[in-house]
Structure formats: structure tokens, C-alpha cells
């Protein structure tokens, strides 16, 4: 009988995303909402390390530098547990997270961690999981998780899991501002519905990507998206009403010379796109001197993110 295989490990960077425009449409029968958005990977990242070894039974353990995240509801833990349920051999998995992406910021930190675990396991397991299995596990964990298996620039539709990869955008420099505010996505949806009076509806003019506000081409036409007009996020009005400080950050970025500025997802992070890396670094430094958590970053390509799909 051969000796059991030794433990194997993989380290992944779990990059954050920003939304380059976001439309919220109707509520679906499954309780989610249809959306139209373009997601873009950026340089801010968590560090995810995954170790696997043979075991008598399936086991997942999680270690994190934020102790409040060390629980079975963590999306990274869930990703490992659910993938192990469909692989043939019992395996022990240990996940270690080092967090830099804040929670409740609209940057997809937890979802990116989960996708990083799936990417690592796809490399480490003796029988690599099928692409379909990875996507099914990802979609079952959260709407954003499949995107982080694709990475780079991608159009997302449906509840966010219907993805169309786009050609990588140039490495646009940006300034990311991370206020000390955690926004509840569920509450943002409720407040958006209330602001529309009749709830979240799906007007016919919202069915095309063009109504994101910055003219990405309709994916079915086979053409790519470009940053050519001001971007729009449906959540901004309701979130800005409750948190004026977030609106002020967007105004500051525009006043500092950002070509575009937008809140990401349901907030609270705000980003501004600049013409040069030097300009972005200077603005980030100036905002940090004023007490804001701000950092210069840039768009990341699909290959830089180590994505598998």
C-alpha cells in the first residue's frame, strides 16, 4: 500500500472589484433582483492561503486575522465545504485569510475570498473539479462569487451570475476611498424600492446595457465595453441620503480631477478614475492627510487575477 500524499498548499490573491455602473431592475421569483452591471477587478486584495491533505473525513478549518470572521458562515469556509461535498475523496482543508478589503464596502471581499479558495482547490485536489461544478458551487454561495472566477472586466446580468467576459480594459489608475461606514446591501435594496414608490420594476428601457449610463455595448452584439460617458449607480441616491459623507467623498474625487467617480455596489467604497498614476498617488496622499482611508490602485486584468474561467 502506498503512503498517503503529503499536504499541498496554494496562496492566492483575492482581488476586490468595483462596479463600472449598476442598474437594479425587478425582483425575481427566487428573491434576488435582476441587475445590469460591469464589474472590474482592482489592485486591493486579501491574501488567501489554502492547504489540503488526505483525511478520514471531510474537514474544513478557517483562520483569519479578523477573529469575528472565523466561523462557518464565512464565504471562504462555505466554498471549501461545498466543493469538498462533491469530490470523491475525503480531504482536510485549512484556509487562512489576511484581510485588507473591508466588509460592507461594495468591493466583494468575501465573495473574492470564496472564489480564491475555489481556485486554490482546483489546483490542489487530486481530481480537479469541472468548470461547471466550480460555477455551481460559486453561484450557490453568493451572486458575486462566479464573477471572481472570471475576473477582469465582465458584464453581469440576471442576479449577477450571468457573465459575459469583456476584453481587458487598460490599467486605468484610480483612487479608492474606504470610509469607516458599513452599508447593509439588504437595507439598500429596501430603501431603493421605497424610493421608487411602486418597488423595483423592470422598465423596458432598462433592459439594454446602454442604460447603465456609460454606453457599454450590448453583449449579444459581440462588441466590447468602453469608459466613454459618465457612470451611474442606482444605489447612490438612497445611500447618499443616509450617509452624506459618502456623497462628499465622490464630490471630492471629482474636484481633485477624477475623470469619473462612482460608489461601488451598494457602498460604502467610492473610486475615482484618473489620467495618470502619479496624479492618483498624489490625490490619495492628499485625502489620507485629511483623515480618509484612501489608496492609489489600478484596474487588474483577468490573467493578473489568476482566474480559471
PEDA-V705615 format. One record per residue. N is the residue number from 1. SS is DSSP state (hx for helix, st for strand, lp for the rest). OMEGA is omega in whole degrees, -180 to 180 (999 if undefined). Layout:
# PEDA-V705615
n=[N N]
ss=[SS SS]
omega=[OMEGA OMEGA]
This chain:
# PEDA-V705615
n=[1 2 3 4 5 6 7 8 9 10 11 12 13 14 15 16 17 18 19 20 21 22 23 24 25 26 27 28 29 30 31 32 33 34 35 36 37 38 39 40 41 42 43 44 45 46 47 48 49 50 51 52 53 54 55 56 57 58 59 60 61 62 63 64 65 66 67 68 69 70 71 72 73 74 75 76 77 78 79 80 81 82 83 84 85 86 87 88 89 90 91 92 93 94 95 96 97 98 99 100 101 102 103 104 105 106 107 108 109 110 111 112 113 114 115 116 117 118 119 120 121 122 123 124 125 126 127 128 129 130 131 132 133 134 135 136 137 138 139 140 141 142 143 144 145 146 147 148 149 150 151 152 153 154 155 156 157 158 159 160 161 162 163 164 165 166 167 168 169 170 171 172 173 174 175 176 177 178 179 180 181 182 183 184 185 186 187 188 189 190 191 192 193 194 195 196 197 198 199 200 201 202 203 204 205 206 207 208 209 210 211 212 213 214 215 216 217 218 219 220 221 222 223 224 225 226 227 228 229 230 231 232 233 234 235 236 237 238 239 240 241 242 243 244 245 246 247 248 249 250 251 252 253 254 255 256 257 258 259 260 261 262 263 264 265 266 267 268 269 270 271 272 273 274 275 276 277 278 279 280 281 282 283 284 285 286 287 288 289 290 291 292 293 294 295 296 297 298 299 300 301 302 303 304 305 306 307 308 309]
ss=[lp lp lp lp lp lp lp st st st st st st st st st st st st st st st st st st st st lp lp lp lp lp st st st st st st st st st st st st st st st st st st st st st st lp lp lp lp st st st st st st lp lp hx hx hx lp lp lp lp lp hx hx hx hx hx hx hx hx hx hx lp lp lp lp lp lp st st st st st st st st lp lp lp lp lp lp lp lp lp lp hx hx hx hx hx hx hx hx hx hx hx hx hx hx hx hx lp lp lp lp lp lp hx hx hx hx hx hx hx hx hx hx hx lp lp lp hx hx hx hx hx hx lp lp st st st st st lp lp lp lp st st st st lp lp lp lp lp lp lp st st st st st lp lp lp lp lp lp lp hx hx hx hx hx hx hx hx hx hx hx lp lp lp lp lp lp lp lp hx hx hx lp lp hx hx hx hx lp lp lp lp lp lp hx hx hx lp lp lp lp lp lp lp lp lp lp lp st lp lp hx hx hx hx hx hx hx lp hx hx hx hx hx hx hx hx hx hx hx hx lp lp lp lp st st st st lp lp lp lp lp lp st st st st lp lp lp hx hx hx hx hx hx hx hx hx hx hx hx hx lp lp lp lp st st st st st st lp lp lp lp lp lp lp lp lp lp]
omega=[-179 179 179 180 178 177 177 -175 176 176 -179 168 180 -174 174 175 166 176 177 -174 -177 173 176 -175 -172 175 -177 176 -180 178 176 176 171 179 168 -177 168 180 -178 176 176 -170 179 -174 165 176 -176 176 -178 176 177 174 179 -179 178 179 178 -180 177 174 -176 175 -178 177 168 -173 179 180 -180 180 -175 174 177 -176 178 176 -179 -180 179 -176 -176 177 180 180 -177 176 -170 -174 175 -174 173 -179 174 -179 176 -178 169 -169 168 -180 -178 176 176 -177 -178 -177 175 -176 -180 179 179 175 -179 179 178 176 179 178 180 -179 177 178 -168 -176 -179 176 -176 179 178 178 -179 180 179 -179 179 177 -179 -178 179 -180 -178 -173 -177 -171 178 179 -176 168 180 176 -179 179 -179 172 178 179 -175 176 179 -176 177 -167 172 180 179 173 -179 173 173 -175 -176 176 179 172 180 179 -173 179 180 -178 176 -177 176 179 -180 179 178 177 -179 -178 176 178 -179 -178 -179 175 -179 180 -179 -177 -177 -179 -176 -177 180 -175 -180 179 -177 -177 169 177 -179 171 161 -179 177 -174 -177 -180 175 179 -170 -176 177 178 -174 -178 179 -177 -178 176 -177 -177 -170 -174 -176 179 178 179 -179 -178 -179 -180 179 176 -180 179 178 180 179 -180 178 179 180 175 178 176 176 173 -175 168 179 178 177 178 18 -178 176 179 174 179 -175 -177 -177 178 180 178 179 179 -179 179 179 179 180 180 177 177 178 174 179 171 -177 177 176 179 177 173 176 179 180 -178 178 -180 180 -175 -170 -176 999]
